[in-house]
Amino acid sequence: QVQLVESGGGLVQAGGSLRLSCAASGRTFSIYTMGWFRQAPGKEREFVARISSSSGSTYYADSVKGRFTISRDNAKNTVLLQMNSLTHASTAVYYCLAQTTRDYWGQGTQVAVST
C-alpha cells in the first residue's frame, strides 16, 4: 500500500505561482512513477506531468510545458509541482498519482486562479 498526501493548493491571481507537494508513505520503494493530474469543474481528469523514480526523466502535458516543473526528493519520498504563470484555465483540483503494480491517488488539493 502507498499513501499520498498533497498540499500547497490555494487561491492565486493570474500570472502568479504555486508549488504543490505530494508526500508518499508506505511501500514507497515499489513506486516507479509519480505524477500530477487535475480535474476542472465539469471536465474529466487530465494528465499534467510525471517523473520517473529511477531516472528522473520528466514528461509534461503540452498545456503546461514551460510553465510547470515537476521534481522529486527521493530521500523524503516527495514530489513537487512548481506552477508558474498560472492562468484561470489552471483552476482545478490537482491529484497526485503514484504508480506501482497499481495506481494510488491522493485526496486532491484545490488550486483556484482569479482573473
Secondary structure, DSSP 8 states (H G I E B T S, - for coil): -EEEEEE--EEEETT--EEEEEEEEESGGG--EEEEEEE-TTS--EEEEEEETTT--EEE-TTTTTTEEEEEEGGGTEEEEEE-S--GGG-EEEEEEEESSSEEE---EEEEEE-
